[in-house]
Each structure stands twice: as structure tokens, then as C-alpha cells.
Amino acid sequence: MIKPAIFETETGRQIAYHKTEGSGPSVVFLGGFMSDMNGSKATHLEKWAKETGRAYLRFDYSGHGQSSGVFEQGCIGEWAEDAKEVILGLTEGPQVIVGSSMGGWIALLMAKCIPQKISGLVGIAAAPDFVIDGIWDSFTDEEKATLMSDGQVPLANEYFDGPYTITKKLIEDGRVQSVLRDPLNLPFPVRLLHGTADTDVNMDVALRIMEHATGQDIRLTLVKGADHSFSEPDNLAMLRRAIHSVTMKS
């Protein structure tokens, strides 16, 4: 495995990344909650970028993968700041932002804070506001009380051995970082991809984005039978076509 390069943020966080040189507009991949830049979609796009001469960037948020920090000490706002600094510091010109799950939320935050750096956006099972609408709303009254009194609560999951920790910081910051409760303008081509068999992020979230966001070229594709990973060969081909679509519009 090739050792990643390191980008240091203004706050001293060490962000691991892999950058592929090539033509623009460059593609930047934003991963999901507790995922890393070595996932199937991120590495598939890197291979595609190298084969087609496309500039490409993948990285780990702080507390994820090979970057510095502890996951339980992070929050959406800090991971969005990582993304912002990496995009501003490592890329030139407008970028095509590809956000998977939580990465879709962070991509929408980038649309709010650095729209001039975005030429197009592709969301894969985008999960804006999931900390509030998904995690917090799913808690029992007892879990909410434990979170508020102890500052954290364990949450069972199907992807890792044992539960992971949800912190009060994550929940409170998630409310601040919400993008579906305030105006959301997307003045560039947007392609949202969502599988009908996704059991982690409901299709209603994609429909809510479509209803809430403003923009001249926002399209949603529902893919029958696709799950949250969206990593089957035909899913990945669809992802490449979506990137091509927004690139041709940029």
C-alpha cells in the first residue's frame, strides 16, 4: 500500500491524502461516517481517474483512517473544516465534489461555504442532518438522558465489532451544521444517486434534498435494488456517468 501524503490544517490536524495529478475539473471524494479513503468507491474512482487522466483527491477526515485524531472527539463541523482546508489547500480551480453518505452532508456544507470552488456535486446516498434526524431522533428517552448526563452513549451497529460512541458534542454540533433547515442554494449541476434497498439512509432524505434545495440543474436517480454501499459494478458505472454529466455541464 502506498503511504499517504500529509496535509496539516490550521489547527494542527494531520490529514492523510492521496492526490492523482491530471486534467480538470478535479474530482474530490468525501467519505462517510467512520469510513476511510480506502473504501471501494474512493479507490475505484482513483483507478478511473488514472486511466482517464483526471485529477483526483481522496483523504481521511481527522479521527478517520490514517489521519490524526480520535473519532469520538470529532464532529461534523470539524470534519467539514478538514474538507474545506484540504480543498482550498490542495486543489486548483473549481472541483467536482463526490460525497458518500455523511460525505454528502459535508459536500452540501462545502456548497454553502466555498461555492466558488465547486463546479458540480454528486451525492451517493447523501445523508444531510443524519445526526439529528437519524441518530438523535432514534434514541429512546433513556438514551437521550444518558447522553445529556454522561456526555456520550454507546450505539450498536452492524458494520463494526461492538458498539461505537455517540457524543453530546456530535449531536449539538450536528444541529449547528444542519443544511435542511435553512436556505440551500446549489448553483451548479447536482446529481443525487440513491438505492431503493438502502436501509441506512431512507429514500425520503433524497426527496427532501430535492424539495428543499434551489438550483437550475438538480437531478435524483433512484436505483432499484441498490443498497447503501452503492458499490456493485453497475452502481460504480452509474457513478462515473454522473461525474461525467456534471463535468460536461461545468
C-alpha positions, -999 to 999 in steps of 0.1 A, spaced: 0 0 0 13 34 -10 19 57 20 -3 87 20 9 123 20 0 145 50 -17 179 49 -16 199 82 -47 221 89 -46 254 106 -55 237 139 -27 212 135 -47 182 125 -27 158 102 -49 148 73 -38 118 52 -45 120 15 -37 106 -19 -37 130 -49 -37 120 -85 -24 146 -110 -44 151 -142 -67 174 -161 -96 192 -146 -121 198 -133 -106 177 -105 -127 152 -86 -127 152 -47 -141 123 -28 -157 129 6 -163 96 26 -189 86 51 -192 84 88 -164 62 103 -153 52 68 -119 60 52 -104 68 18 -96 31 11 -133 22 6 -144 7 -27 -159 38 -42 -129 61 -34 -104 36 -47 -125 28 -78 -126 65 -87 -89 68 -83 -83 39 -107 -107 55 -131 -90 89 -127 -56 74 -135 -69 56 -166 -86 87 -179 -60 114 -169 -84 130 -145 -71 149 -114 -84 133 -83 -82 136 -45 -92 113 -16 -85 119 20 -94 109 56 -111 133 79 -94 137 113 -102 107 136 -107 86 105 -84 62 87 -48 73 86 -53 109 97 -46 121 132 -72 124 160 -97 103 178 -130 96 161 -151 101 193 -136 135 198 -147 148 164 -179 162 149 -194 172 116 -182 208 118 -146 197 123 -147 172 95 -162 198 73 -134 222 82 -109 194 73 -126 191 39 -126 228 33 -89 233 41 -79 203 20 -99 215 -10 -86 250 -7 -50 239 1 -46 210 -24 -67 218 -54 -68 245 -81 -99 258 -97 -135 245 -93 -139 209 -83 -164 181 -88 -173 171 -53 -185 135 -47 -200 129 -13 -210 94 0 -235 92 29 -221 117 55 -198 129 28 -230 141 10 -238 163 40 -202 177 41 -205 183 3 -236 204 9 -217 223 37 -190 230 11 -217 244 -12 -226 268 15 -191 280 25 -170 277 -7 -194 276 -37 -168 292 -59 -147 260 -56 -174 237 -68 -183 230 -105 -205 201 -98 -217 178 -70 -226 141 -69 -242 127 -38 -243 89 -32 -270 81 -5 -264 117 8 -272 119 45 -275 156 55 -286 162 90 -285 125 99 -271 132 134 -303 150 143 -329 133 121 -314 98 123 -293 92 154 -309 117 179 -345 110 168 -339 72 171 -328 74 207 -351 64 235 -358 88 263 -333 69 284 -306 71 258 -311 108 254 -309 113 292 -277 93 294 -262 113 266 -270 146 282 -258 135 317 -227 114 307 -218 132 275 -219 100 255 -239 69 248 -229 36 230 -247 29 197 -250 -6 183 -241 -11 146 -239 -38 120 -206 -27 104 -181 -29 133 -173 -52 162 -191 -39 192 -209 -5 196 -194 29 188 -197 60 209 -221 89 201 -211 121 219 -231 151 231 -206 171 211 -216 153 179 -253 159 185 -250 195 195 -226 203 166 -249 184 142 -277 208 150 -254 238 141 -243 222 109 -278 214 96 -284 222 59 -320 212 55 -334 238 79 -320 269 63 -319 280 26 -297 258 5 -287 271 -29 -268 248 -53 -258 269 -83 -241 241 -102 -251 207 -116 -261 182 -89 -267 145 -93 -281 125 -64 -279 87 -66 -299 66 -41 -306 29 -39 -341 17 -31 -327 -11 -9 -307 13 13 -315 5 49 -292 31 64 -304 63 47 -340 63 37 -350 75 2 -371 102 19 -338 120 26 -330 123 -11 -365 135 -18 -362 161 10 -330 174 -5 -348 177 -39 -376 196 -23 -355 219 -1 -326 229 -23 -327 255 -50 -308 253 -83 -313 251 -120 -299 215 -125 -306 192 -97 -315 156 -106 -322 125 -85 -318 89 -97 -334 61 -77 -317 28 -84 -339 -2 -78 -322 -28 -56 -291 -9 -48 -280 -8 -11 -262 18 9 -227 7 -2 -236 15 -39 -205 -5 -49 -218 -31 -74 -202 -27 -108 -233 -12 -124 -236 12 -94 -200 23 -100 -206 28 -137 -236 50 -129 -214 70 -105 -188 76 -133 -216 87 -156 -229 111 -130 -195 127 -127 -192 129 -164 -226 146 -166 -218 174 -141 -183 177 -157 -199 183 -192 -221 210 -176 -193 228 -159 
